[in-house]
Amino acid sequence: MSAGKNYLNEKDGLWSWLTTLDHKRIGVMYMITVMLFFLFGGIFAMLIRAELFAPGKTIMEASTYNQVMTLHGAIMVFMVII
């Protein structure tokens, strides 16, 4: 017995997902994108905490730390919260 066609398997392929107008597919893509950016923001947060673990330079230079902090903030605010 087959499950039949639904919005997840109506058309196969990446192009059908990228050019869809179906609100359910757009919602699925939005949730996947938000989860990926949340993962990236979390990785940057872990890097920040690792750098602050001990005084002095631990794993990155000061300029790199500032870039990671900025990226973490921008990703978490603009890509996850909004």
N, C-alpha and C positions, 0 to 999 in steps of 0.2 A: 504494500500500500504506500503510495507516494504522498508526501506532505502537501504537494501542490505549490502553486506560485504565490509568493507574497512579496512585500517590498524589499526584502533582503536578497532574494534570488530571482527577481523578475527578469532582469537582464544581467548577464555575467560580464565581468571585466571592469577594469579600473576606469575606463573612459565613461562607462554608463554611470558610475558613481560620481565622477567629477562634473558631469554635465547634467545631473538630475535636477528636476524641479519638484520632486516629491519631498514634502515637508518631513516625513519620517526619516528618509535617508539623510537629509540635511541635518536633522537633529542627531542622528548617530554619528555623522562626521564631526559635528560640533563637539560632542562629548568626547570622542577620541582625541581631537585636537587639544581640548582643555586638559585631559589627563596627561597627554604628552608634555605640555608646557608645565603642568604641575610637577611632573617627574624631573624636568630640567631645572625648575626653580628649587626643588628639593635637593638636587645634586649640588647646585650652587650654595645652598644653605649649609650642606655638609662640608663643603670646601671652606666656607667662612669659619665654621666652628672648629675645623681641624687647624686652621691657621691661628685661631685664638687659643688653642690648647696650651701652648707654651709661649713665654715671652720671646721676642725677637723673630727673625725670619724662620719659619718652620717649613712651609712647602711652596711659598710663592713670594715674589717681590711686592713691595708696597703698591706700586702702580697696578700690578695684576690683581691684588686684593681689592683695590678701588673699582676696577672694572668688573670683577665678579660680584661685588656688593651692588653695583649699579644694575647689572644684568639681573640679579636675583630680585631686586626691588621692582624693576620694570616688568619682568615676566610675571611675578606674583600679582601685581596690581592690574596691569593692563591685559594680560592673557588669561588669568585665572579668575580673578574677582569679577571683572566686568563681563 
